[in-house]
Amino acid sequence: MKHLYDVIIVGAGLAGLRAAVEIGKDAKVAVLTKVFATRSHSGAAQGGIGAALGNEEEDHCEWHMFDTVKGSDYLGDQDAIEILANDAPRAIYELENLGVPFNRTPEGKIAQRAFGGHTRKFGEAPVKRACYAATRTGRVILDTLWEQSLRRGIEFFDEFQMLSLIVEEGQCCGVVAYELSTGKLHVFQSKAVLMATGGAGKIYKTTSNAFASTGDGMAMAYRAGAPLEDMEFVQFHPTGIYKLGILISEAARGEGGILLNNEGERFMERYAPVIKDLAPRDMISRCMLEEMRAGRGIDGKDYFHLDLTHLGEEVIDKKLAEITSFARTYAGVDPIKEPIPVQPTCHYMMGGIATDADGRVIVDEKNTAYAGLYAAGECACVSVHGANRLGCNALLDTLVFGRRAGIAIKAFVPSAGRPKLPARPETKDADTIKALMNSSGKESSGPIRAELQESMMENVSVFRQKDSLNTALKKITQLKKRYQHLAIQDKGSCFNRDLLDAIELGHLLDLAEVITRSAINREESRGAHSREDFPQRDDQKFLVHTMARYDAVKGPQIFTKPVTITQFEPKERKY
């Protein structure tokens, strides 16, 4: 089945929806999503969205910019970060006007609270910068933008799994997608494609990400020749529920929650004496593991206590309602009366498809555009997060750069041509599915995925070193060979989960290889990438972005791209 549109947006999270709202009725737009649109993972974002509104105390966009640069361990591109920080207040007031129900101060202004790494006067003390809607901030923004998309006549294709990009005459001009309910292949021809497919947390065993976060957009853009940038930087959030990884938002610490070790000590006072439990996520996760190694985990195990009991029932139930519900449901504890058991959990990919500040996918260190292909949100790397993302900058990233991508696409479409497609552009994907369905191999996706996640968690997580990285790379190579002998047990065409697992596993394996090879290449410690054999940051050699280009035979080909520095020269990160 064939469809003709001006713009195809793959992914219905905040980045995709914000771009769709921006393009509106100026072009014919279709949004493809492998889940129902309002089930997109953006809806899981709890704590807030950063903007220097100054509603609770003095704040300035330049302070927000500095905190983002410092939080990125000086690997973020400062021209893009300046755009992010300066556009944040406009983005918040736009959401307010669209109907997002933010919490309010007694005076009726948008309420704000403290979040990790956000400070006043360039690091002097914490500042209240996070705008929030209880702990359901992502949920209410997602619902609002979805409603606005429907009002603008945007067409949705829910439960469609993208399989590949269509590239003709050097231009990305469509996608091939699999309809989950029927098993039919669809060809969507367009002038431009925006990838907004989110992250890839399911590479790891313990993650806060949804089951659908398998890096599909990153992997397909990578296979189509778009380089991936800074993939070695994977953020581990310090407060996932013990053993499950379900997120306990940083909002809990923003409201005054504290982390305790088995001695009842607020241990972050030793590591970050100024901002304590509101230090950046990469730093707290490393400190927690240091405490574990020293035998100060709770009961000698690999978790700690997040204590909210001193905040009082009203704050916990009203401002942290979703956190309270998660703790009661999944950890079996009542945070009003007892602490929550937490441990670091894979949370966010700082790396992704390399783009410029207008969402155009770039193909080299000179920012040469990949015609017709755009990306925004977690699947993209602008790069505003560098080596470590600050809390509250993820939602902001989706909105600021989703909008900018929409503006750029809207300008591109009127003058763009439509390359003639081959008679059956879906042939390769159809052959791949047929081979999987008819395979007599002895492997299944479940065990391979489990072994991949275990190896990545063990060898490529918070702490890394050459031997463990090489162990992971060897394991990935073995798993990719086993993947060639995969067989599908379910032969049906209606919501074939077995087939989808196999497709997603291919993406996870490719991205795990890129992450690991990029981590081997970066012989320093910076942000979320902590090499125990190279414990110092090395600005002389590695103040550059890692770029990885696809090679089916040799694996990821690594090259570098300069970091853009404008206002803030790299300094030691102290909190």
N, C-alpha and C positions, 0 to 999 in steps of 0.2 A: 504494500500500500504506500502511495506517495502523497506528500503534503508540500505545499509551497507557501513559504513565509518570508518576510523580510529579515526577521531576527529570531533565532532560537536561543532560549535561555535554558541551560541545563542545571537544575537545582532550584528549589523553591524556599530556600532559607532567606535570611534578611538581605544578603547581597543580591541574590537573584530577583527578589521581589522589589527591592529599592530601585534596581535598574529598570524593571518592568514598569513601575510607576512613573519613572522619569521619561521613558520612551512613550508611554501612554498610547494615544491614538495617532501619533505621528508616523507610525509604521505598524505593519501587521506582525504581531508578536505571539509566539507560542512558548509556554514554559513546560518543560519535561521534568518529571520528578519520580523517583522510584518508590516513594511513599506518598500517601495523600499529603497535599501541600502543607497543611497545618500540623503535620507530624514531623516536619523537618527539624533537624537537631538544634537549630537556632532557638527553638522554643524551650530548650533545656537550660538556657543561660539564666542564672539566678540573680547575681548580686547587683549589677548596675551598669551604667554607661558613663564614662568619664567626660567631663566638660568643665572648663573654668568659668562657671557662672557667677561664683562668689555669693551665692545665696545664703550660706551659713557663716562664712568667714572670707576674708580677703583672698582672692585668687587671680591668677593671670595666665593667659594662654602661653606665654613664654616659660612660665614655671612648669606647665604641663608638657611643653616641648622638651625642656631640660630633663624632666623625670623619665620621659619616654626614651630619650637618647641614652641617659645613664642606665636605665633599666635594660636597654638593648645591649649593654656592655660595649657601646660605641660602634656597633656593627650596623645599626639602622641608618638608612639614607636620610640625612637631615633635611633635605629639601622636601621629601615626602612627609616626614614627621611634622614639619612646620605646617604643611597643608592640613594634616590630621588635627593638630592641636587648635589651629586658628579657625577651622571649619566646625569644630565641635559644638560651640554654643548655637550656631545656626541650625545644626542638625537636631539638637534637642528641642528648640522652639518649634521647628517644623513638625517634629513628632507630636508635640503638645497640641499644635493646631490641627493635626490629623486625627486627634482623639485619644492618644496614649494616656492612660490614667496614672500619672506619676504620683508618688506620695508627696504630701504638701507640708510646708512649715505652718505654724500658727497664723502667719501673715498671708498665707495662700500662695507663697512661692513654691517652686519645685524643690523638694527636700534633697539634701545631699549628705553623704556619709563618707568616712575615711575608707581607703582601700590601700592594699600593699603597694609601696613604692611611690605613692603620690605625696608630694611634700610642698611646703611653702618656702619661698626665698631660697630656692636652689639647694634643698636638702636640709634646711634648718630644723624642721619638725613636720609631723603629719598634717595633712590638710583634708578637709571634707570636699571631695570633688565628684563623687559617684552619685549620679541621679538614678533613682530606683523606683520600682513599683513592688513594694515588699520584697520577696525573693522570687518574683515571677516576671522579671523585667523582659527577658527574651520572649516569653510567652505572649505578653500583651502587645509588644511591638510586632511580633509575627502576625498575630491575628489582625491588627490594624492595617498593616501593609497588604495582607491578603485581601481584606475587604476593599481597600483602595484599588488594588489590581483588578478585581471583579468590576468595580465601578467604571474602570477605564476600558473594559472590554477585552482584557487579556485572556487568551485561551489557554487552558490548562490540560495537560495530558498526564493525569495522575497514574502512578504505578506503571511507568515505562522505564525500563533499564536501558540506558545508553550503552552501545557496544563499541562504536568507533566514530571518529571524525571523518568527514568526506573532504578531501583536499584535491582540487583540480586547478591547473595553471597557476600554482603557487598561492592559491587563495583557499582558505577554509570556507566551505560553502554548504555545510550541512552536517547532519549526523544520521547514523543508523541506530535504531532503537528497537528493543524487544518488548512487546506488550505482555505484561505478566499474566493477565487474565485469559489470554487466548493462545499465547506462544507464537503469534505472528510477528514478522519483521516489518518495520515501517521505515521509510526513507523520508527524512525531513530536509528539503532543500531550502537554503536561505542565502542571504548576502553576508550575514555575520552570525557568529556563534559566541555566546558568553558562557564560560564555564563558571559555575557557582556551586560546586558540588561538595564543599566542606572538607573536613579533615580525614585522617587515616588512623585514628587511635586503635582500631582493631588489629593493628600489627602487633600490639602488646597484650600480654595476658591480663594485666590489671589496668583498666581504663575507665574514665568517666564518660567516654563516648558511646553513642548509640550503636546498635548492631549494624546499622546501615553505613557507618563511617569507615568505609573501606578504600578511600582514596581513588575512587573511580575516575574522576576528572583529571587528577594529576597523572595517573597512569596512562590514560588515553591521549592526553596532550603530549606526554613524554614519548609515547610510541609514534606519534605523528610528527616528531621532530622538534617540539618545543622544549627548551632546556628547563630543568628544575633547579631552583636556587636555594642554597642554605638548608638542605634537607637534614643535615646532621643535628640541627637544633630542634629538639623535641622537648616540650615543656612537661614536667611532672608536677602536678599540683600537690601541695603538701597535705591537703585534708580530704582524701578519699576515705569512705567508710572502710574499715578494716576488712580485708579479704574480698570485698565486693568492688571497690573502686568508685562506687556511686559518690558523686561530688557533694561535699559540704562546703557551700560557697564561702569565699573570702569575706562576704558580708558578715559572717559570724564573728570574725576577728575585727572587722570594721566597726562593729557595734561594741567591741570590748572583750570578745572571747580571747582566751589565752591557751597556749600549748604548755603541757606539763609532762615531765618525764617520770620515771618510776620513783624518784625521790620527792615528788611533788614540787619540783623546781621549775620556775618559768625560765627555761633554758635559753630562749632567744635573747634575754637580757645580756647574756655573755657574748653572743655573736653579733648582735646589732643593737648596741646600747641606746641609740637615738630613737629608732622607730620600732624596735623589738619585734612583736608578732606581725607587724605590718611591713616587714622587709619583703623584697621581691620573691616570687615563688621559687625560682631556681635556687636562691640562697637558703631559704627555709628547708627545702627538700634535702639539700646537701647537709645542712646542720642536723636534720633528723637522722640521716644515715650515720653521721659521725657519732651522734648520741647512741644509736643502736650498737655501733661497733665498740663503744665504751661500756656496753652492758647496761645502759640506762633506759632501754625500752621497757614498756609496762610488763611486769612479770618476766623480764628478760626476753621478751618477744619483739617482733618487728613492728610495733605500733606505739602510739602515744595517746594522751588524753587531750581532747579539746574541751576546755571547761567554760561553760556558759552560765553556770548556776548562779553566779553573783549578779547577773544582769537583771534578774527578776522575771516573773511570769508574764507581765504585760509586754515587755520588750520582746521576749522570746516568742510569744504567741502571735503578736501583731506584726513586728518587723521581720521576724525570721520564721514565718509560719511554715513554709515549704521545707526548710531545714529541719524544723521540729518534727514534721510528718515523716521525713526520710529517716531520721534517727530512730523514731518509734517503730516504724515499719520494718526497716532493714537491719538496724543494729540492736533492736530490742531494748533501747534505753530511753528514758525520759530526760531530755536535756535541762528541764527545769530543776531536776533533782540530782542528776548524775552526769558525769562527763561522757563525751562521745569518743569511741575508739577510732583513731584515724591513722592513715599511712599514705605516703606519696602514690599518686596514680597518674598514668599517662593522660594528658589533658588536651594538649594543643600542639599543632605543627607550625612553628615559625616559618619554615620553608614552604615552598610550593612552586607553582608555575611562574616563571619570571615575567613580570609586567612592568610597565612604566606607571606613572601616577594617574594616567587616564584609562587604566585597565587594558591597554594594548599589550598582548603577549609579545615579548622580545626574543630574538633568536641568538644574540651575541652580546659581547661586552660593550658594543657601540650603541646599544638600544635600538637596533634595526627591528622594525615591526614585522610580525607574522600576519600577513594580510587577512583580514576578516575574522581573526581569532582574538578573543578578549577573555579575561579572567578576573574575578573579584572574590573577596571573602577569604576563608581559611585555605582554600585550595590555591590561592595566589600568593605571591611574594612580591611586595611593592618596592622596597622592604621597609616597613615602619616598625617591625618588631625586632629585627636584628637577631641577636643571640638569645633574647628572652623577652616575652611579652608581658607588659604590665597588666594587672587586672583592670577590667573596665575598658580596655582598648580594643577588645575583639569586636564587640557590638558596634563600637564607633567606626572601626575599620570597615565593616560590612556596609554601613550606611554612607560614610563619606566616599569610599571608593566604588561602591555599587552605584551611587548617584553619578560619579564622574565617568564611570564606564558607560552608563546609560546616555550621558550627554555626548560622549565620543562616538558611540554607535549611531546615535540619532544624526550626527553630522556626517558619518561615513556612508550610511545607507543610500541617500539620494544619488550619489555619484558612483556608487559601486555597481559593477556589472554582475551578471549571473553566468559563471562559466558553465559550459555544457557538461552535464554529468554522463558517465557511461550508462549503458542501457540498464545494467543491474549492479548498482554500487553496493548492494547488500550481499553479493555473492560470497565474498571472503568470510563474512560473519556467519552466513548460513552454513558454509562448509565447516567452520569451526564448531558450531553447535551440533551439526550432523555427526562429526567425528567424535565428539564427547558422548553423544547419545548412543552411538554404535560401538563405542570402545569396549574391548574385552579385557582391558587392563584390570589389575588387582588393587589399585589404589583408590581411596576415597578422600574427599576434601577435608573431612573432620579431623582425622589424625595429623594430616600435613599441617593444617592451620594451627592445631594445638601445639605441635612441635615448634613451629615458627614463632608463635607467641611466647612460648616458654624460653626459647633461645634468645629472643630479642629482649625479654625482660631480664634475663640473667646476665647478658653480655653487652647490651647496647642501651642501658637505661641511664640512671643518674650518674653513676661512676663508670668510666671506661678506661681501658688500656689496651695496648697493641695485641697482646695474646688473646684477650677475650674477644676483641673485635674480629681477629682472624678466625677464631673459633666460630663466631656467628656467621662470618662470610662462607666458611667451609660448609656449615649446616645449610645455609640458604642455597648454595650450589647443589647440594645433595637433594634438597627438597624440590628444587626446580626440575631436576632430572626425574624424580618420582612423579612430579606433576604431569609429565608427558605420558604417564601410564594411568591417568585418572579415568575412572569409569563412573557413569551416572546410573544409579539404580532406578530412579523414578523416570519413566519414559513418557509421562503425561505432558500435556501442553497448558494446563491450567495451574497457575501459581506453583511452578516447579521449583521448589526451594533448593533441591539438590543441584539443579543446573545453575541457579543463581549463586549458590555457594562456590561452585567451581569457577564461575566467571570472576567473582570477587576475589577468590584466592589468587588468581593470576595477577591481579592488581597489587595485592598485598606483597606477594613475592618480589615483584619488580621494585616496589617502593622500599621494601626492606633492604634490598641490595644497594639501592642508591644511598639510603641513610647510612648504611654500614661503610660503604666505600668512601663516602664523604667524611665520615668520622675518622677513618684511618688516615685520610689525607691531611686532616687538620691537626697538626702536632702542637697543640696548645690547649689551654683551658680558657673558655670564654662563655659566659652566660650559662645556658643549659647544657653545654658540652664541656664536661669535666674529665680531662685525661689525667689519670693518676701518674702516668709516666711522663707527662708534660704539664706539671701543675700550674705554671705561670702563663699569663696572657702574653702573646708575642705580637706586638703591633708592627714590628719590623717585617715579619714574614706573612702574617695572617690577618692583617686589617684589610681583608678582601672578602668578597662574596664567593662562595663555592658554587660553581655551575656544573651540572651533569647533563650530558647529551646521550641519547639512546644509541646503542650499537648492539644489534641482536647477537653478534658473535663475541665481541670483546667485553660486553657489559658497559656500564656507565663510563663515558669519557669525561674526565674532569678538566675544567679550565676555570679561570677566575675573572672577576669583574671588580673594578674599584668601588670602594665605599665613598659615598658623597658626604663630605664634611663641610659645614658652613659656619655655624656659630660656636660649637662646643668641641674643643680639642679633647682627644681621649685622655682620661685621668683614671687613677685607681678608684674602684667603686667601694666607698665606705658608707655604711648606714649606722 
